Amino acid sequence: MTMQEKLGWGAAHLLPDNATAAWGARLIITQTGDVDIVHDRQHAVGNDDDIDDLLNWLNNVPWRQSLSDMLKSHQVSTREGAEVTVYQDPYIVVRGNSNGSHGYFYICAYPAEVR
């Protein structure tokens, strides 16, 4: 079973085939820049060490602020779907899409260096 098939929430289809860990979520967003994570609408997959590394890194980078800024500047729309890279550095990639859902954003994060 692939990471895409295992990830229960988020934008699993945006994961590379060789991702070693992944986190996904369905966020609640507004066009004015509000970004909320719903605790029971997120999921992480991979081996425990890779998940821990990914979540620790994810908790320490400004991906939420980046998404908020993208919403405010209309780079991301609540009414029109488009795949976007929300945040990327040498260690992590965060991607997602609103799917034109008028208030949800489907997101995934994975290590930037996939094996």
Residue, then its C-alpha position, 0 to 999 in steps of 0.5 A: m500500500t502506498m503513502q497516498e493510499k494510507l493517508g486518511w486526510g489531506a491532499a494525499h494525491l500530492l505526495p511523491d511515490n517515494a515519500t517516507a513519511a507524510w502528514g495530511a489534514r483538512l483545514i478550515i480556512t477563510q479568504t481573510g487568512d484564518v487557518d484552523i487545524v481540526h484535531d480529528r481531521q489530520h493523519a500521519v503515516g510512515n515509520d515512527d522515527d520519520i513521522d516524529d522528525l516530520l511533525n517536529w519540523l512541521n511544528n517549527v516552520p511558518w507554513r500556517q503564516s504562509l498559507s494565511d498570507m496566500l489567502k489574503s493576497h488571493q494566491v489561494s482562493t476558497r472558491e477556486g481550486a489550485e494545487v499550491t506549494v504552501y511552504q518548502d525548505p531543504y527539509i520539508v514540503v507542504r502542499g495543498n488545494s482548496n478544491g474550491s470548497h468554500g472553506y476547506f483546504y486539503i494539505c499534505a507535508y512530507p520530507a523534502e528529500v525523498r529516498 
